[in-house]
């Protein structure tokens, strides 16, 4: 296996195995809030199935950067649906919403996490999407209206500073108040038949 591209195979394996231990390797970009919402989609891998070894369940993907081999474990029950020439895509999506609304709260910061896994049906080509949603009630610890910045502190004590594109959202927001922060992230891997030209 080409060591340079092994992480992509690992990402695919992790995703199809149903694990959610991918968040640490997701692309990091500054959060910019527009109307209190930001949404970014990153393509982590795109390639073509060039070889399938049914005996060892090894799939070889190829793109402009080279070839990557991936052994499909027993969790991929619809292995037989994969054909040479199919396309493989792995995407990561990150969305952040901050509701700059005064909340009636007793001052307690909270964090609620939910996780959802969606898989393809038995007669479809393999695909899987793992989504995570984290809702945090955070304290506003700093407001810089001139630079359109808001700093919030969540239940872990970590302070996050975000840029607010719409300055009107900052008109009535003050230090000591609380806001709701919603982080949504998802990773999706799919193998599809290319459209006929």
N, C-alpha and C positions, 0 to 999 in steps of 0.2 A: 504494500500500500504506500502511496505517496504521502510521506509524513507531513509535507506542507499543507495538504488538504485534509488530513485526518480529522481535524476538528469539525468539519462539515459533516463527515460521516457520523461523528459522535453526536452532533446536534440532531441529525435525522434519527439515529438510533434512540437517543434520549426521548425525542418527541413521540415516535411510534411506540416506545415502551411505556408511555404514559407518565413519565417523570416530569416534575416541574422545576428541576434544578437548573434551569437555563437562565434565569433572570440576571444572574451575576455577569454573564457574558454579553448581555444586550448592549447595543450601541448607546453611548452616553451623549446626550445633547442638552444644552441649557433649555429650561422650560420657559416658553414665552406664552403668555396668556392673552388671547384675543377674545373678547366677550366672555372671559373666564374659562375658555376651553382651548386646548391645544391637542393636535392629533398628528402623529408621525408614523409612517410605514417605511420599514427598511427591508430591502430584499437581501437576504443572507446568502442565498444560493439559487442558481438556476442552471439546469443542465439537461442532458438527454440520456436516456437509457441506451447504452451501446452493446451491452452483453448481459445475458442472464444465464447463470449456471443453476439449473433446477435441482441438481443433486446436492450441491452445497448451499443452495439458496443465496448465492452471491450475486449481487447486482452491481454492474459497473456503470457509473455515471460519467459523462464527459461534458466539459464546457471549454471556453477559450483558455482557461488556466491549466487544464490538464484533466487527468482521470482520477476518479475516487471510487474505491470499492466499499460496498456495504453489505454485511451479512444480515439477511432478514430473519429475525428470530421467530419463534412460534406465535408471538403476539400479533404478527402480521398474518391474519388468517386468510386474507384474500390475495395471497402471493401469486396465484395462478392468473390473476387478472392483469398482471404487469407484462407488457410486451416491449420488444425492442423498438426504439423510436419514440417511446413515450417521453413526456417531459416531466421533470421533477422541479418543484418550487418550494423554497422555505422562506417564509416572510415573518417579520416581527413587527408588531404594532404597539405603539405606546400612546396613550391618551391621558391627559390630566385635566381635571375640571376643578376650579376653585369657586365656591359660592361665597362671594364677599357680602355675606348677609349676617347681621347681628343675630346671634342665637341666644335664646333664653336658656342659660345653662348654669349649673352649680359650680362651674369652674373645672370640672373633671374632663381631662382630655381622654379620648377613647380611640380605639382602632378595631375595625371589623374587617376580616378577610374572607373572601369566598373564592372557590376554584371550580371551574367547569371544564370537562373534557368531552369533546364531540368527535365521534369516529364515523368512518364511512360504513355503509351497509355491506353485507356479505357479498353481494353480487356487483359491487362497485370497485373501482381501482382504489388502492390504499390512500387514505387521507385522514388527518387528525388535526384538531385545533384545541389548544390548551389556553384557557383564559383565566386571568386573575383579576379580581377587583378588590381594592382596598379603600375603605372609607375611614377617614380620620377627622376627628374634631380637634382643631389645633388652636393654640393661642396666638394672637397677633402680638409680636414682640417689637416690631419696628415698621413704620410707614414712612417712606420717602416719596412725597408727592411730586417733587421736582424731577426726580429720576424715574418715577413711576414704579417703585419697588415696594414689595411687601415681604416681610420676613415672618414666618410662622414657626411655632415650636410644637411638635407632635408629642404623643405619649411617651416616646422613647427619649425625649429631651433633645433630639436632633433638630437643628434650626435650618430651614430651607428658605431661600430667597428667590422670589419669582418676579418677572417683569410683567406689568399689566399694560397692554397696548391701549386700552380704553381708559383714559384718566378719570372719566366720569364715575367709574366703579370705585374710585378711592375717595370720593367726595365726603362720604359719611362713615368711613372706616377708621378706627382708632386703636392705638395700643391698649391691650387689656381685654379687648373683645375677642370673640371666637368666630372661626369660620369652618366650613365643611370643605375638606379636600378629598377628591375622588381620583384614585389612580387606577387606570385600566390598562392591562397589557395582555397581549396574546401572541402566541407563536403558532403558525400553521404550516404543515407540510402536506403536499399533495402530489400525486402522480396522475397525469392526465394524458389522454390521447390528443396529439396535435391536430388542429383543425386543417382540413384539406383545403389547399389553395385553389 
